[in-house]
């Protein structure tokens, strides 16, 4: 139930900004976290929110910097007029500081500019911390709460 509530909160800006009856097109750019959510997001839109066509590009482990330089991403992003482009960053990098955080912000800026060129309103889909922290980065992310606070 909590997941449904969070997804509906996420979807509300998309719904509330739609006053026309034509189909709205939404592109999700992310990674395996986005992929793991895709089925649920599609179900919510199918059952609760009509008039939206969703597309996903979310290869595992990919950060937004890589999306910004990916031919596949750029081809898809420029293939049509999008109403919304939803960006989800990789779950570790944005909270590591230094060059990782700078690269995250630069990639978000670049992707937002490209999305706006296609007529889209960019949206950020917040990633989340891992339940047990990050075993590869225990110093930075020893537990869920620390990780969640750093990446949000």
C-alpha positions in Angstrom: 0.0 0.0 0.0 2.9 2.4 0.8 4.3 1.8 -2.7 1.0 2.5 -4.3 0.7 5.8 -2.3 4.3 6.8 -3.3 3.7 6.0 -6.9 0.4 8.0 -7.0 2.2 10.9 -5.4 4.8 10.6 -8.1 2.2 10.4 -10.9 0.0 13.3 -9.5 2.1 16.0 -11.3 1.6 14.2 -14.6 -2.1 13.9 -14.1 -2.8 17.3 -12.7 -1.0 19.0 -15.6 -3.1 17.2 -18.2 -6.2 19.1 -19.3 -6.4 18.0 -22.9 -7.9 14.7 -24.0 -5.1 13.7 -26.4 -2.7 10.9 -25.4 0.3 12.1 -23.4 3.7 10.5 -23.9 6.0 9.8 -21.0 9.6 8.6 -21.3 11.4 7.0 -18.3 15.2 7.1 -18.4 16.8 5.2 -15.6 18.4 1.9 -14.6 17.6 -1.4 -12.9 15.7 0.4 -10.2 13.5 2.0 -12.8 13.1 -1.4 -14.5 12.0 -2.9 -11.2 9.3 -0.3 -10.9 8.2 -0.3 -14.5 5.6 -3.0 -14.2 4.0 -1.4 -11.1 4.1 2.1 -12.7 2.4 0.7 -15.9 -0.3 -1.0 -13.8 -1.1 2.2 -11.9 -1.4 4.2 -15.1 -3.5 1.4 -16.7 -5.9 1.1 -13.7 -6.0 4.7 -12.4 -4.7 7.2 -15.0 -5.9 7.0 -18.6 -4.6 8.8 -21.6 -0.8 8.2 -21.1 1.6 6.1 -23.3 4.7 5.1 -21.3 8.1 4.2 -22.7 11.1 3.0 -20.7 14.8 2.8 -21.3 16.5 1.5 -18.2 19.5 -0.7 -18.6 21.0 -2.0 -15.3 23.7 0.1 -13.7 23.4 3.0 -16.1 23.7 6.5 -14.6 22.3 9.7 -16.1 25.8 10.7 -17.4 25.8 7.6 -19.6 22.2 8.2 -20.8 23.3 11.7 -21.8 26.0 10.3 -24.1 24.2 7.1 -25.2 23.2 7.0 -28.9 20.2 4.8 -28.0 19.0 7.3 -25.4 19.5 10.3 -27.6 17.8 8.5 -30.6 14.8 7.6 -28.4 14.6 11.0 -26.7 14.6 12.8 -30.1 12.3 10.3 -31.9 9.1 12.2 -31.0 7.5 14.9 -29.0 7.4 13.9 -25.3 5.1 15.4 -22.7 7.2 14.3 -19.8 10.7 12.8 -19.5 11.3 11.1 -16.1 14.9 10.8 -15.0 16.1 8.4 -12.3 19.7 8.5 -11.3 21.9 5.6 -10.4 21.4 4.7 -6.7 24.9 5.3 -5.4 26.6 8.1 -7.3 24.5 11.2 -6.4 25.4 10.8 -2.7 29.1 10.1 -3.0 30.0 13.8 -3.4 32.8 15.3 -5.4 32.9 14.4 -9.1 30.1 11.9 -8.8 27.6 14.5 -7.6 28.9 17.1 -10.1 28.4 14.5 -12.9 24.9 13.7 -11.7 23.9 17.4 -11.7 25.5 18.0 -15.1 23.8 15.0 -16.6 20.4 16.1 -15.2 20.9 19.6 -16.6 21.8 18.2 -20.0 19.0 15.7 -20.2 16.5 18.4 -19.0 17.6 20.7 -21.8 17.2 17.9 -24.4 13.8 17.0 -22.9 12.6 20.6 -23.1 13.7 20.7 -26.8 11.3 17.9 -27.4 8.5 19.7 -25.7 8.7 17.7 -22.5 8.5 18.7 -18.9 11.4 16.9 -17.1 10.6 15.1 -13.9 13.0 13.5 -11.4 12.1 10.1 -10.0 14.0 9.8 -6.7 16.0 6.7 -6.2 16.2 5.0 -2.9 18.7 3.5 -0.5 19.4 -0.1 -0.2 17.9 -1.9 2.8 21.3 -2.9 4.2 23.3 0.0 3.0 25.8 -0.5 0.2 28.4 -3.2 0.8 30.7 -1.8 -1.9 30.6 1.6 -0.2 30.2 0.8 3.5 32.1 3.9 4.6 29.7 6.2 2.7 26.5 4.1 3.0 26.6 1.8 6.1 22.8 1.5 6.4 19.6 2.4 4.7 18.9 5.7 6.5 22.4 7.1 5.8 22.2 6.1 2.2 18.8 7.5 1.7 19.7 10.8 3.3 22.8 11.2 1.1 21.1 10.4 -2.2 18.0 12.4 -1.6 
